[in-house]
């Protein structure tokens, strides 16, 4: 496959003004994204509490599972220091308003993630196990989806969290801080439900984490790097995929603009909110010649 300007980086293709535009961080946009996620979570809980039914529970499970992935994405963004302008704000939001809710440590996550950026396109990529086996058979994918939605995948994650709690004293300081924070915020949520006389809503939160959250996380990994043109090529245009998503996919499967993953690998300092603009600017410069962009997960 021939790709135009193969030896040029995207920073050499874009003008200084364009680079300044796409790398600009906005506190207001970051705050709106964070508020949007939590309002959707709150709205899903209200829906189930006010109108309990099989349908409302299913809607809540998918909405909340995707928002739990969104909280993980915010951990990712704040870890890159590309969400808020201030480092202190990124640290606060990346822990107490996102990471701790899903027992995720921003610092520990970024240790592996930086290696992923540096080693993507090689056999040393630490995330390779998540997508190396693709493309696979339809039955294999169906089995994976069934394991996710039935809670089998999530149960392993819950057991891992349980082991961390039981062996708290043997953990490193960062992991201890994450376990403490995770227990504090999740017990606070349960206490709020008890106060509101709907304690059973915590089952929706945990259930979404163990099912739909696992599915959306898997599909995100598949969309980003699985069955790409050349998994073992250092060029991000060949080892990474950008997926053009529909609104309902961003609501239920792939939050925000995270599906513009190729652009993120090309320039990790770009916040999530101008990634569509970066995509358009690079396309106008012919940087994506011979690259196919797929629309939708189906």
Backbone bond lengths (Angstrom), bond angles and torsions (degrees), N, CA, C in turn:
res aa  C-N    CA-C-N  psi(-1)  N-CA   C-N-CA  omega(-1)  CA-C   N-CA-C  phi
1 X - - - 1.465 - - 1.534 109.41 -
2 X 1.315 115.76 125.55 1.457 120.39 178.64 1.519 109.22 -93.11
3 X 1.324 115.90 131.89 1.460 120.77 178.83 1.522 108.57 -124.32
4 X 1.304 115.92 126.00 1.456 121.48 -178.84 1.524 110.21 -65.50
5 X 1.324 115.75 143.19 1.465 122.71 176.59 1.525 110.92 60.04
6 X 1.332 115.24 38.44 1.455 119.59 -175.67 1.518 112.06 -61.31
7 X 1.330 117.85 -28.97 1.458 120.96 -176.22 1.518 113.06 -91.14
8 X 1.326 116.04 -3.45 1.455 119.82 -179.70 1.522 110.21 -96.08
9 X 1.319 116.77 138.87 1.454 120.28 172.63 1.516 108.52 -83.13
10 X 1.323 116.58 162.39 1.462 119.05 -179.46 1.521 110.61 -64.70
11 X 1.339 117.73 -27.03 1.468 120.25 178.16 1.525 111.05 -69.74
12 X 1.331 117.41 -24.99 1.463 120.57 175.87 1.523 111.22 -81.06
13 X 1.324 116.37 -23.21 1.461 121.01 -178.92 1.524 111.03 -84.14
14 X 1.335 116.81 -40.44 1.457 120.87 -178.84 1.525 110.95 -79.90
15 X 1.319 116.07 149.98 1.455 120.97 176.85 1.525 109.70 -75.81
16 X 1.342 118.14 158.37 1.472 119.95 176.46 1.528 112.86 -54.91
17 X 1.339 115.88 -36.36 1.472 119.24 179.30 1.527 110.83 -66.50
18 X 1.337 116.39 -39.81 1.461 120.15 178.91 1.523 111.05 -67.06
19 X 1.321 116.88 -40.79 1.469 120.82 178.88 1.523 110.35 -62.27
20 X 1.330 115.53 -42.63 1.458 119.92 178.39 1.528 110.52 -62.31
21 X 1.326 115.73 -37.98 1.464 120.88 -178.05 1.526 111.25 -67.60
22 X 1.334 117.19 -44.55 1.466 119.28 -174.24 1.528 113.00 -81.59
23 X 1.325 117.34 -18.87 1.470 119.09 179.74 1.526 112.56 -96.41
24 X 1.326 117.26 -1.40 1.467 120.61 -178.64 1.530 110.09 -68.52
25 X 1.333 116.62 128.94 1.458 121.73 177.52 1.517 110.10 -93.55
26 X 1.317 115.79 141.86 1.467 121.40 -177.04 1.524 109.89 -127.52
27 X 1.332 116.73 116.85 1.458 120.38 177.09 1.525 112.22 -63.48
28 X 1.329 116.35 -36.76 1.466 119.15 -177.93 1.530 111.07 -68.66
29 X 1.332 117.81 -41.23 1.465 120.30 179.10 1.522 110.83 -67.22
30 X 1.330 116.66 -40.64 1.464 120.43 178.32 1.529 110.13 -63.22
31 X 1.322 116.68 -43.90 1.470 120.47 -179.73 1.524 111.29 -63.71
32 X 1.329 117.16 -38.48 1.463 120.72 179.04 1.532 110.91 -65.59
33 X 1.326 116.98 -40.34 1.471 120.85 178.28 1.527 109.90 -62.65
34 X 1.323 116.13 -45.62 1.465 120.58 -179.95 1.525 110.44 -63.14
35 X 1.326 117.06 -44.79 1.462 121.00 179.54 1.527 111.02 -64.02
36 X 1.324 116.98 -39.93 1.467 122.25 178.87 1.524 110.89 -58.44
37 X 1.334 116.34 -45.86 1.462 120.22 -179.57 1.525 111.31 -61.68
38 X 1.318 116.50 -47.50 1.459 119.14 -176.91 1.527 112.47 -71.69
39 X 1.323 117.35 -31.13 1.465 119.20 175.45 1.526 111.18 -67.84
40 X 1.336 117.00 -37.04 1.463 119.66 176.33 1.525 111.04 -65.21
41 X 1.334 115.78 -41.97 1.464 119.52 177.19 1.526 110.40 -60.77
42 X 1.332 116.20 -47.86 1.466 120.26 179.68 1.525 110.97 -62.01
43 X 1.329 116.03 -42.01 1.461 120.20 179.55 1.515 112.69 -62.48
44 X 1.339 116.87 -38.28 1.464 120.63 178.40 1.523 110.58 -65.23
45 X 1.333 116.64 -40.48 1.475 119.91 177.61 1.530 110.82 -64.76
46 X 1.317 117.18 -42.57 1.467 120.90 179.28 1.524 110.40 -62.70
47 X 1.331 116.49 -41.05 1.465 120.85 179.47 1.522 111.02 -57.71
48 X 1.328 116.86 -47.74 1.464 120.40 -178.30 1.528 111.02 -69.42
49 X 1.328 116.71 -39.43 1.467 120.00 -178.59 1.523 111.95 -66.59
50 X 1.325 116.42 -39.65 1.467 120.77 -177.38 1.526 112.52 -82.60
51 X 1.330 116.58 -35.36 1.464 120.64 -175.68 1.536 110.19 -130.86
52 X 1.324 117.84 65.42 1.461 120.18 -177.32 1.530 111.85 -64.63
53 X 1.317 115.37 124.32 1.464 121.73 177.48 1.519 107.55 -165.11
54 X 1.308 115.80 169.26 1.468 119.83 177.67 1.528 109.76 -60.08
55 X 1.330 116.94 -42.22 1.458 121.04 -178.00 1.521 111.62 -64.72
56 X 1.330 116.99 -46.67 1.466 119.56 -178.36 1.530 111.06 -65.37
57 X 1.330 116.70 -35.68 1.470 120.09 177.29 1.520 110.19 -65.24
58 X 1.335 117.74 -43.74 1.466 121.07 179.20 1.528 111.09 -62.02
59 X 1.334 116.56 -44.42 1.475 120.51 178.08 1.527 110.02 -60.28
60 X 1.336 116.24 -46.18 1.461 120.57 -179.21 1.519 111.72 -62.96
61 X 1.331 117.10 -40.47 1.469 120.20 -179.88 1.523 111.18 -61.19
62 X 1.324 117.14 -43.54 1.463 119.66 -178.87 1.530 111.87 -73.24
63 X 1.330 116.88 -40.61 1.469 119.63 179.02 1.523 110.36 -64.34
64 X 1.326 117.11 -48.02 1.463 120.30 -177.19 1.526 111.07 -69.85
65 X 1.335 117.58 -38.54 1.463 119.42 176.97 1.516 112.43 -59.54
66 X 1.331 116.24 -41.72 1.462 119.99 177.35 1.520 111.52 -68.33
67 X 1.346 116.67 -35.26 1.476 118.81 178.26 1.526 111.00 -71.66
68 X 1.323 118.06 -30.70 1.467 119.37 173.97 1.528 109.94 -64.76
69 X 1.340 116.45 -37.53 1.460 119.23 172.69 1.526 109.78 -64.30
70 X 1.339 117.03 -39.26 1.463 120.85 178.15 1.523 111.10 -60.05
71 X 1.333 116.99 -38.53 1.465 119.99 176.69 1.530 109.86 -63.41
72 X 1.333 116.50 -38.72 1.462 119.87 175.04 1.517 112.10 -64.23
73 X 1.321 116.62 -36.36 1.467 120.90 177.26 1.523 110.24 -65.60
74 X 1.325 116.79 -37.18 1.464 120.11 177.37 1.529 110.26 -66.89
75 X 1.348 117.24 -36.97 1.468 119.84 172.54 1.527 109.54 -56.89
76 X 1.319 115.95 -43.90 1.461 122.19 178.75 1.525 111.44 -61.13
77 X 1.326 116.35 -47.82 1.466 121.00 -178.07 1.528 111.73 -65.48
78 X 1.322 116.51 -44.69 1.465 119.21 -179.93 1.522 110.67 -68.51
79 X 1.338 116.86 -29.77 1.459 120.24 176.32 1.512 112.26 -65.22
80 X 1.328 115.89 -34.53 1.465 121.25 174.93 1.536 111.73 -78.76
81 X 1.330 116.46 -4.34 1.477 122.21 -176.01 1.532 110.87 58.31
82 X 1.335 115.57 35.71 1.464 120.07 -176.41 1.524 112.62 -117.92
83 X 1.333 116.98 14.39 1.462 119.88 -177.40 1.521 110.15 -99.91
84 X 1.332 116.85 -70.10 1.460 121.47 173.39 1.526 110.03 -94.31
85 X 1.304 116.46 163.32 1.467 120.98 -179.58 1.515 111.68 -72.82
86 X 1.336 117.24 -34.42 1.455 121.33 -175.10 1.536 110.88 -94.72
87 X 1.314 116.06 137.92 1.460 120.81 177.71 1.521 110.83 -61.34
88 X 1.332 117.01 -39.29 1.465 120.76 -179.30 1.529 111.39 -61.84
89 X 1.336 116.26 -39.22 1.468 119.92 178.52 1.528 110.41 -67.10
90 X 1.328 117.01 -41.02 1.463 120.42 177.45 1.523 111.50 -62.46
91 X 1.324 116.38 -39.41 1.464 119.97 179.53 1.529 110.88 -66.60
92 X 1.329 116.67 -45.07 1.464 121.23 -179.03 1.526 111.25 -63.52
93 X 1.330 116.37 -50.42 1.464 121.05 -177.25 1.527 111.07 -68.27
94 X 1.338 116.43 -36.89 1.455 120.38 -179.33 1.514 114.02 -69.64
95 X 1.330 116.59 -10.60 1.465 119.96 178.47 1.531 110.60 -114.72
96 X 1.327 116.96 -72.31 1.460 120.67 -170.68 1.519 114.33 -73.34
97 X 1.315 119.28 -24.80 1.469 120.57 -177.95 1.526 112.96 -107.75
98 X 1.324 117.30 3.96 1.464 119.37 176.70 1.528 111.44 -149.72
99 X 1.319 118.31 -69.58 1.458 121.86 -169.62 1.513 115.37 -58.36
100 X 1.321 117.20 -47.40 1.466 119.70 -175.68 1.525 112.13 -62.68
101 X 1.313 117.90 -28.92 1.461 121.48 -178.67 1.523 111.97 -64.79
102 X 1.314 116.91 -25.14 1.469 120.63 178.32 1.526 110.16 -118.06
103 X 1.337 116.41 22.18 1.472 123.34 178.55 1.533 111.09 53.51
104 X 1.328 115.71 46.07 1.462 121.59 -179.74 1.522 109.92 -115.81
105 X 1.321 116.15 131.58 1.459 122.23 177.04 1.526 109.77 -96.71
106 X 1.308 116.11 119.49 1.465 119.81 178.61 1.526 111.16 -58.07
107 X 1.326 116.37 -44.64 1.466 120.28 -176.49 1.526 111.95 -65.99
108 X 1.331 116.72 -46.01 1.459 119.93 179.83 1.528 111.57 -67.37
109 X 1.329 115.94 -38.21 1.461 119.93 178.05 1.519 111.33 -60.97
110 X 1.334 116.50 -43.75 1.457 119.76 -175.05 1.525 112.83 -69.68
111 X 1.334 117.00 -24.55 1.464 119.13 177.28 1.523 110.53 -58.69
112 X 1.322 116.04 -45.92 1.454 119.80 178.78 1.508 112.60 -78.02
113 X 1.336 115.86 -33.13 1.464 119.19 -175.50 1.528 111.67 -69.51
114 X 1.309 117.89 -37.42 1.466 120.43 177.36 1.528 109.90 -62.26
115 X 1.327 116.33 -38.90 1.470 119.94 176.40 1.520 110.29 -63.98
116 X 1.332 116.54 -38.68 1.465 120.49 178.10 1.525 110.36 -59.45
117 X 1.323 117.31 -45.09 1.461 120.03 178.47 1.525 111.42 -62.73
118 X 1.295 116.07 -42.05 1.466 120.00 -176.49 1.522 112.40 -72.67
119 X 1.332 117.42 -31.71 1.461 121.10 -171.84 1.532 113.87 -111.35
120 X 1.331 117.76 4.18 1.462 119.98 176.67 1.527 109.34 -58.33
121 X 1.320 115.12 136.86 1.457 119.28 -176.81 1.514 113.05 92.11
122 X 1.352 116.68 6.96 1.464 121.48 178.56 1.526 108.99 -131.63
123 X 1.331 115.93 166.94 1.471 120.58 178.42 1.523 111.46 -73.25
124 X 1.341 118.17 -8.70 1.456 122.03 -179.45 1.527 112.67 -92.97
125 X 1.306 118.01 0.12 1.464 122.08 177.99 1.525 109.26 -57.77
126 X 1.351 118.79 118.74 1.477 120.41 -177.46 1.519 113.78 -65.21
127 X 1.333 118.58 -18.85 1.463 121.87 179.97 1.521 112.66 -94.39
128 X 1.311 117.47 3.63 1.460 121.77 -173.06 1.529 112.45 -57.08
129 X 1.318 116.70 -34.26 1.477 120.99 -177.90 1.518 112.51 -61.51
130 X 1.329 117.40 -21.99 1.462 121.01 -177.19 1.519 113.11 -76.77
131 X 1.319 118.00 -19.34 1.475 119.38 -174.94 1.524 114.28 -144.46
132 X 1.321 117.81 4.65 1.458 120.93 -176.72 1.536 112.20 -64.44
133 X 1.335 116.92 -32.40 1.465 120.98 -173.78 1.527 113.73 -78.86
134 X 1.304 118.51 -4.93 1.461 120.82 -178.30 1.524 109.88 -90.06
135 X 1.359 118.12 151.68 1.471 126.60 -1.22 1.521 112.04 -72.47
136 X 1.337 114.92 145.90 1.457 120.77 179.23 1.518 109.99 -121.61
137 X 1.299 115.74 -176.41 1.458 119.71 -179.85 1.524 110.51 -76.71
138 X 1.324 115.62 159.90 1.456 120.60 178.13 1.528 110.60 -62.59
139 X 1.335 117.07 -39.15 1.465 120.62 179.94 1.527 110.93 -64.93
140 X 1.328 116.98 -37.52 1.462 120.24 178.68 1.521 110.83 -63.28
141 X 1.319 116.85 -43.80 1.461 120.71 178.55 1.524 110.73 -64.84
142 X 1.329 116.47 -40.08 1.467 120.32 178.99 1.526 110.87 -61.75
143 X 1.338 116.66 -40.47 1.467 120.16 178.44 1.524 110.79 -63.47
144 X 1.332 116.91 -41.11 1.465 120.65 178.75 1.520 110.93 -63.42
145 X 1.323 116.52 -44.69 1.466 120.89 179.95 1.526 110.01 -63.08
146 X 1.339 116.64 -40.84 1.461 120.45 178.95 1.519 111.10 -63.82
147 X 1.347 116.77 -40.86 1.467 119.67 178.39 1.524 110.72 -63.14
148 X 1.333 116.54 -37.94 1.466 120.24 179.66 1.525 111.13 -67.37
149 X 1.332 116.46 -51.29 1.461 120.36 -174.14 1.528 112.55 -73.11
150 X 1.322 117.49 -22.86 1.466 119.93 177.71 1.518 112.16 -85.37
151 X 1.338 117.22 -6.22 1.460 120.75 177.37 1.513 114.54 90.89
152 X 1.345 117.91 2.12 1.460 119.70 -178.87 1.531 111.37 -65.62
153 X 1.322 116.34 -43.77 1.465 120.36 177.61 1.522 110.24 -65.84
154 X 1.320 116.06 -45.53 1.460 120.84 -178.75 1.517 112.90 -64.99
155 X 1.339 117.02 -33.00 1.459 119.68 -179.91 1.518 110.60 -62.70
156 X 1.344 116.81 -36.65 1.468 120.02 176.46 1.521 110.42 -63.88
157 X 1.326 116.57 -38.86 1.466 120.29 178.52 1.524 110.81 -67.98
158 X 1.320 117.04 -40.87 1.460 120.57 178.43 1.522 111.04 -64.42
159 X 1.332 116.46 -39.79 1.468 119.65 177.69 1.532 110.43 -64.93
160 X 1.332 117.13 -35.58 1.463 120.83 177.99 1.527 110.77 -64.20
161 X 1.349 115.87 -42.19 1.467 119.93 176.43 1.527 110.01 -63.36
162 X 1.338 116.54 -41.79 1.453 120.36 178.41 1.522 112.79 -60.78
163 X 1.340 116.20 -39.74 1.472 119.51 177.77 1.519 110.59 -64.84
164 X 1.334 116.57 -38.67 1.465 119.84 178.63 1.524 111.07 -63.15
165 X 1.329 116.32 -38.50 1.463 120.11 178.54 1.533 110.32 -67.27
166 X 1.339 115.92 -43.76 1.477 119.67 -178.15 1.529 111.81 -66.53
167 X 1.322 116.13 -36.74 1.469 120.46 -176.76 1.540 111.04 -104.93
168 X 1.313 114.54 33.63 1.475 121.45 -175.28 1.526 112.02 -52.10
169 X 1.326 117.64 -44.22 1.463 120.80 -173.87 1.536 112.77 -65.94
170 X 1.315 116.41 -23.28 1.464 119.09 -178.38 1.528 112.79 -91.28
171 X 1.329 117.18 -2.09 1.463 121.02 -179.34 1.521 110.91 -79.27
172 X 1.348 115.88 158.53 1.462 119.34 172.91 1.526 108.88 -72.41
173 X 1.321 116.66 166.02 1.469 121.50 -173.24 1.527 112.57 -59.36
174 X 1.334 117.37 -40.29 1.460 120.22 -179.20 1.525 110.67 -65.41
175 X 1.324 117.13 -42.80 1.466 120.51 178.71 1.526 111.04 -67.05
176 X 1.314 117.35 -37.26 1.464 120.10 175.82 1.527 110.71 -61.64
177 X 1.321 115.53 -42.64 1.466 119.89 -179.99 1.525 110.69 -62.29
178 X 1.336 116.45 -38.71 1.462 120.52 179.28 1.519 111.32 -67.84
179 X 1.331 117.51 -42.37 1.465 120.81 178.07 1.522 110.19 -63.00
180 X 1.339 116.92 -44.87 1.479 120.43 177.90 1.519 110.31 -59.16
181 X 1.313 115.84 -50.18 1.464 119.72 -178.65 1.516 111.85 -61.92
182 X 1.343 116.71 -41.55 1.454 120.44 179.61 1.518 112.21 -62.61
183 X 1.329 116.58 -42.20 1.457 120.07 178.24 1.526 111.38 -66.58
184 X 1.327 116.48 -40.71 1.471 120.06 -178.37 1.524 110.87 -61.87
185 X 1.331 117.66 -51.65 1.473 119.75 -174.34 1.528 111.29 -71.28
186 X 1.333 117.70 -37.64 1.467 118.85 -178.85 1.519 111.69 -73.10
187 X 1.335 117.87 -36.50 1.463 120.07 175.01 1.527 110.89 -69.18
188 X 1.337 116.48 -32.71 1.472 119.54 175.86 1.532 110.39 -65.21
189 X 1.339 116.30 -39.38 1.463 119.65 177.38 1.527 110.66 -63.92
190 X 1.333 116.63 -44.28 1.463 120.73 178.32 1.529 110.88 -62.24
191 X 1.333 117.10 -40.47 1.466 121.38 178.16 1.521 110.86 -62.72
192 X 1.333 116.65 -38.77 1.460 120.56 177.49 1.530 110.48 -63.09
193 X 1.328 116.79 -42.74 1.460 119.90 178.76 1.530 111.22 -64.72
194 X 1.326 116.41 -38.21 1.474 119.64 177.24 1.527 109.67 -62.98
195 X 1.330 116.65 -44.53 1.467 121.28 179.57 1.537 110.94 -60.66
196 X 1.346 115.77 -37.96 1.468 120.68 -179.63 1.527 112.29 -84.00
197 X 1.328 116.40 2.71 1.459 123.68 178.19 1.533 112.88 63.72
198 X 1.329 115.24 33.55 1.466 120.95 174.37 1.537 108.85 -133.89
199 X 1.340 117.97 53.93 1.461 119.84 -175.17 1.529 113.82 -59.66
200 X 1.345 116.90 -25.43 1.465 121.19 -178.71 1.529 113.22 -65.56
201 X 1.343 116.87 -14.71 1.469 119.18 179.42 1.529 112.17 -64.66
202 X 1.332 116.99 -21.93 1.467 118.69 178.06 1.521 110.42 -62.92
203 X 1.338 117.06 -25.89 1.464 120.65 177.54 1.525 110.83 -67.07
204 X 1.322 117.51 -29.98 1.462 121.28 176.62 1.530 109.68 -68.32
205 X 1.324 115.79 -42.66 1.465 120.72 -179.99 1.534 111.15 -63.89
206 X 1.337 115.91 -49.41 1.463 120.26 -179.72 1.529 110.40 -69.08
207 X 1.337 115.83 -40.02 1.466 119.61 179.77 1.519 112.45 -62.93
208 X 1.325 117.12 -41.21 1.468 120.29 177.34 1.524 110.68 -64.31
209 X 1.324 115.96 -41.56 1.466 120.33 179.51 1.523 111.28 -59.81
210 X 1.345 116.14 -38.25 1.467 120.99 -175.29 1.521 113.47 -85.74
211 X 1.333 118.33 -9.78 1.473 119.62 -175.46 1.532 112.01 -126.07
212 X 1.314 116.77 -82.24 1.471 120.18 -173.16 1.525 112.08 -65.79
213 X 1.317 117.24 -31.82 1.463 120.21 176.12 1.523 110.21 -63.09
214 X 1.326 117.67 -41.01 1.456 121.43 178.53 1.523 110.90 -65.86
215 X 1.332 116.63 -38.75 1.465 120.17 178.86 1.523 111.18 -65.99
216 X 1.340 116.93 -47.47 1.470 119.47 -179.00 1.523 110.89 -64.84
217 X 1.334 117.38 -34.54 1.465 120.50 176.49 1.522 110.59 -64.70
218 X 1.335 117.23 -43.74 1.458 120.61 178.58 1.535 110.81 -62.65
219 X 1.335 116.29 -47.18 1.458 119.40 -177.79 1.523 111.63 -64.22
220 X 1.328 116.25 -33.63 1.469 119.50 175.71 1.525 109.83 -62.48
221 X 1.322 117.43 -45.05 1.464 120.77 -179.37 1.524 111.23 -63.63
222 X 1.327 116.36 -41.04 1.464 120.74 178.58 1.526 110.03 -63.29
223 X 1.327 116.05 -45.83 1.464 119.98 -177.84 1.525 111.85 -63.17
224 X 1.319 117.13 -35.17 1.466 120.27 -173.51 1.521 113.37 -76.15
225 X 1.334 118.00 -41.41 1.470 118.53 -170.65 1.519 115.81 -137.06
226 X 1.313 119.33 -7.16 1.467 119.64 -174.90 1.526 111.60 -82.95
227 X 1.340 115.85 141.52 1.468 122.39 175.70 1.534 111.77 53.04
228 X 1.325 116.42 42.07 1.462 122.41 177.45 1.533 109.10 -83.83
229 X 1.332 118.56 168.90 1.469 119.85 -178.76 1.528 114.19 -54.98
230 X 1.344 117.77 -40.93 1.469 119.64 -179.07 1.528 108.89 -152.89
231 X 1.325 116.90 94.81 1.455 122.33 -175.46 1.526 112.25 -63.04
232 X 1.331 117.06 -24.33 1.467 120.94 -176.12 1.522 111.40 -110.30
233 X 1.316 115.46 38.08 1.455 122.60 174.74 1.523 107.99 -117.43
234 X 1.318 118.53 134.33 1.468 121.91 -176.36 1.528 113.08 -70.57
235 X 1.326 117.18 -15.69 1.463 120.80 179.35 1.528 109.21 -73.32
236 X 1.334 116.99 119.84 1.465 121.48 -176.98 1.519 112.31 -61.89
237 X 1.338 117.55 -22.25 1.458 119.39 178.58 1.526 111.97 -71.08
238 X 1.329 115.79 -16.39 1.459 120.50 -179.31 1.525 113.21 -107.97
239 X 1.341 117.81 -28.36 1.465 119.48 -177.51 1.529 113.16 -101.11
240 X 1.332 117.47 -0.12 1.470 122.06 -176.74 1.520 108.88 -136.19
241 X 1.326 116.86 150.79 1.462 120.85 -178.41 1.525 111.16 -120.76
242 X 1.320 114.54 142.02 1.460 121.13 165.61 1.518 107.51 -106.14
243 X 1.320 115.61 130.72 1.459 122.11 -179.01 1.528 108.29 -113.39
244 X 1.312 116.45 127.95 1.462 120.89 177.23 1.523 107.57 -85.96
245 X 1.326 117.03 112.96 1.465 121.19 -171.45 1.522 112.91 -101.53
246 X 1.333 114.71 155.84 1.459 122.17 173.10 1.529 109.09 -86.63
247 X 1.322 116.82 163.59 1.467 121.05 -176.74 1.524 111.75 -59.25
248 X 1.348 116.52 -39.15 1.465 118.75 -177.02 1.526 111.13 -71.14
249 X 1.332 117.38 -27.28 1.460 120.45 176.06 1.522 110.69 -71.19
250 X 1.332 115.79 -37.52 1.473 118.92 176.46 1.523 110.91 -68.73
251 X 1.327 116.87 -27.13 1.467 120.76 178.47 1.525 111.54 -78.18
252 X 1.335 117.87 -41.43 1.460 121.72 -168.92 1.520 115.30 -110.70
253 X 1.344 118.33 -14.39 1.465 119.69 -173.76 1.523 114.13 -133.15
254 X 1.316 117.37 -49.56 1.468 121.39 -171.80 1.527 109.97 -129.65
255 X 1.334 117.23 87.12 1.471 120.76 -173.72 1.523 113.87 -61.35
256 X 1.322 112.96 149.36 1.464 122.04 171.34 1.532 111.39 58.39
257 X 1.307 117.56 -142.24 1.464 121.84 -175.97 1.526 111.36 -108.00
258 X 1.329 116.33 26.25 1.458 119.51 -176.23 1.516 111.84 -65.77
259 X 1.340 117.21 -20.28 1.467 119.36 -179.27 1.525 112.22 -71.29
260 X 1.341 118.38 -10.73 1.472 121.33 172.55 1.535 107.91 -82.98
261 X 1.329 114.41 61.41 1.463 119.30 -170.55 1.528 112.45 -79.63
262 X 1.315 116.91 -30.88 1.462 119.79 177.65 1.528 110.05 -60.40
263 X 1.323 116.15 -44.32 1.461 120.46 179.84 1.527 110.51 -63.71
264 X 1.325 116.62 -37.38 1.464 119.80 178.56 1.526 110.91 -62.79
265 X 1.321 117.20 -41.23 1.464 119.63 179.11 1.527 111.48 -70.83
266 X 1.312 116.44 -31.66 1.465 119.26 178.81 1.526 111.34 -67.45
267 X 1.353 116.50 -35.52 1.464 120.53 -179.91 1.529 108.98 -149.58
268 X 1.337 117.93 87.37 1.470 121.42 -174.81 1.521 114.70 -62.55
269 X 1.313 118.45 -17.09 1.463 120.65 -178.98 1.528 112.82 -77.84
270 X 1.322 117.84 -7.32 1.462 121.01 -179.48 1.528 109.52 -79.25
271 X 1.345 118.90 126.42 1.472 120.56 177.00 1.526 110.95 -62.74
272 X 1.320 116.48 165.39 1.471 119.22 -178.17 1.521 112.88 -66.58
273 X 1.342 117.15 -31.65 1.455 118.94 -171.28 1.531 115.01 -71.58
274 X 1.368 121.60 -27.72 1.462 117.71 174.79 1.537 114.27 -97.90
275 X 1.332 118.23 12.26 1.463 119.88 -179.09 1.538 112.65 -59.88
276 X 1.350 120.00 -40.11 1.473 118.22 176.04 1.537 112.38 -61.40
277 X 1.333 117.02 -36.99 1.465 120.41 176.75 1.518 110.59 -64.50
278 X 1.320 117.22 -44.01 1.460 120.64 177.88 1.521 110.86 -60.16
279 X 1.320 116.39 -41.58 1.461 121.46 177.77 1.531 110.31 -57.94
280 X 1.327 116.28 -46.56 1.467 120.25 -178.45 1.524 111.55 -65.83
281 X 1.328 116.99 -41.82 1.460 120.44 -178.93 1.527 111.47 -64.24
282 X 1.317 117.18 -41.79 1.462 120.53 179.18 1.525 110.89 -68.79
283 X 1.329 116.52 -37.15 1.461 120.18 178.60 1.523 110.61 -63.68
284 X 1.331 115.82 -39.09 1.471 120.06 179.32 1.521 112.00 -64.59
285 X 1.331 116.58 -26.84 1.468 121.60 179.39 1.533 112.13 -89.29
286 X 1.335 117.17 4.16 1.452 120.61 178.93 1.512 114.53 75.20
287 X 1.336 117.08 17.41 1.453 120.57 -175.86 1.525 112.67 -72.85
288 X 1.339 116.40 -17.41 1.460 120.33 -178.43 1.524 112.12 -107.73
289 X 1.308 117.12 23.82 1.458 120.41 179.65 1.537 109.76 -58.81
290 X 1.343 115.69 133.57 1.472 123.87 -179.12 1.531 113.49 71.11
291 X 1.334 117.48 9.04 1.466 120.99 175.45 1.525 108.20 -100.52
292 X 1.319 117.12 130.97 1.460 122.60 179.31 1.531 109.71 -98.41
293 X 1.314 115.00 129.43 1.465 120.64 176.41 1.511 109.24 -107.50
294 X 1.336 115.52 118.12 1.461 121.81 -176.48 1.522 109.98 -85.14
295 X 1.325 115.63 141.45 1.468 120.28 178.27 1.526 108.94 -103.39
296 X 1.315 116.23 116.74 1.461 121.93 174.14 1.517 114.07 89.40
297 X 1.341 115.18 153.59 1.459 121.79 -178.35 1.523 113.24 -73.59
298 X 1.313 117.64 -27.60 1.470 120.64 -174.84 1.519 111.38 -59.61
